[in-house]
Amino acid sequence: MHIPLVDLKANYESIKTEIDEAIATVIENSSFIMGERLKTFEEEFAKASDMNHCVTCANGTVAVELALRVLDIGKGDEVICPANTFIGTTESVTNVGAKVVFVDCSEETYNIDLDLIKKAITPKTKAIIPVHMYGRMVDMETIEKIAKAHRLHLIEDAAHAHLAEWKGKKSGVISGIATYSFFPAKNLGAFGDAGAVVCNLDSHAKKLEMLRNHGRIAKYNHEFEGFNYRMDTLQAAILEVKLRHLHEWTEQRRKIAKRYDEALKDNVITPPTIPDIYHVYYMYVIRTPQRDALKEFLKEKGIETGIHYPIPLHLLQAYAYLGHKEGDFPVAEKLAEEILSIPLYPELTEEQQEYIISAIKEFFKK
Ligand SMILES: Cc1ncc(COP(=O)(O)O)c(C=O)c1O
């Protein structure tokens, strides 16, 4: 049996008629840029996220950049980020002219270690970017207290966390601003690159809309120089269809995760969970010191796996200029050696789930 890590084809097949109809409508209307369906999706996604506004954009990386820009973060500022995220979080910080300051992650949550944040704060710190890794939200109450005490902005990177909740509150609700990626493999994925910023202030939404569209207030009237960071109407139409199914898909992810939790807990460290968090399992990440051998074994069985992410950011060549060395963020480094993402998506059949569980158990019996 071959089981891919992500099965976008199976997802498409499950809603083919609706998707094909949505695409056909956009082509029929030929309103490809900033079309009517873009607005509709923004309204729907804001509603689904319990936020006042959603401003779509080209991808999740520029979503972080737009959020930084709307908060006037730039040259001379420092922004605290976890060391174990994807580079899309942090390159945006550099792209606005600010400095990335890494903080290690916690072994209990795989999210930024809240106890270490204070030590990283300097007079230049302007913001913290909590990343809700794999769909499990950061403790927003505690991080908000830290941010308030030091007068820092919070920008939640929710690229992994569509519909996730912390004590009933979704990304952005506590901080006022969160960013999303709709990269195809995400829980809510487009048919190409796409992203969004959700926010509560009208002033933020207005500025974000201008920033992503050449600083424009009306056709050929530009208040400032912005960017072409728009999302295509075609992607909005696709996302609007998928959003209708997202709650049901998320529940299915959680059901499979629960099955994995019970079946695998004696063999590997299963993802940390607490009842207060509505984990949406963008990735189901297990942990074992025998990670590489297990990965190879599963590959031979036809099961694709992934590592999110294999090199902690501070050890990437891209961040060599910051002068970090091995040992600086030991938890992120240890996790990078032990974590393994196994297939989990709504379309994964019972038979496929059983095959994955049996293969992992077989490996540990050897
Ligand atoms: C945590 C995180 N932030 C930001 C991004 C960037 O999103 P995009 O690929 O849509 O630019 C990603 C993408 O995977 C991500 O995982």
The ligand as an SDF file (V2000), in Angstrom:
LIG
                    3D

 16 16  0  0  0  0  0  0  0  0999 V2000
    4.4970   28.5030   10.5110 C   0  0  0  0  0  0  0  0  0  0  0  0
    4.4710   29.0320    9.1110 C   0  0  0  0  0  0  0  0  0  0  0  0
    4.5150   30.3550    8.9100 N   0  0  0  0  0  0  0  0  0  0  0  0
    4.4930   30.8880    7.6770 C   0  0  0  0  0  0  0  0  0  0  0  0
    4.4230   30.0830    6.5710 C   0  0  0  0  0  0  0  0  0  0  0  0
    4.4590   30.7030    5.2220 C   0  0  0  0  0  0  0  0  0  0  0  0
    3.3350   30.4200    4.4570 O   0  0  0  0  0  0  0  0  0  0  0  0
    3.4090   30.4090    2.8610 P   0  0  0  0  0  0  0  0  0  0  0  0
    4.0820   29.1470    2.4390 O   0  0  0  0  0  0  0  0  0  0  0  0
    1.9690   30.4490    2.4530 O   0  0  0  0  0  0  0  0  0  0  0  0
    4.1580   31.6160    2.4370 O   0  0  0  0  0  0  0  0  0  0  0  0
    4.3540   28.6990    6.7190 C   0  0  0  0  0  0  0  0  0  0  0  0
    4.2570   27.8230    5.5430 C   0  0  0  0  0  0  0  0  0  0  0  0
    4.3100   26.6430    5.5850 O   0  0  0  0  0  0  0  0  0  0  0  0
    4.4010   28.1490    8.0270 C   0  0  0  0  0  0  0  0  0  0  0  0
    4.3710   26.8290    8.2160 O   0  0  0  0  0  0  0  0  0  0  0  0
  1  2  1  0
  2  3  1  0
  2 15  2  0
  3  4  2  0
  4  5  1  0
  5  6  1  0
  5 12  2  0
  6  7  1  0
  7  8  1  0
  8  9  2  0
  8 10  1  0
  8 11  1  0
 12 13  1  0
 12 15  1  0
 13 14  2  0
 15 16  1  0
M  END
$$$$
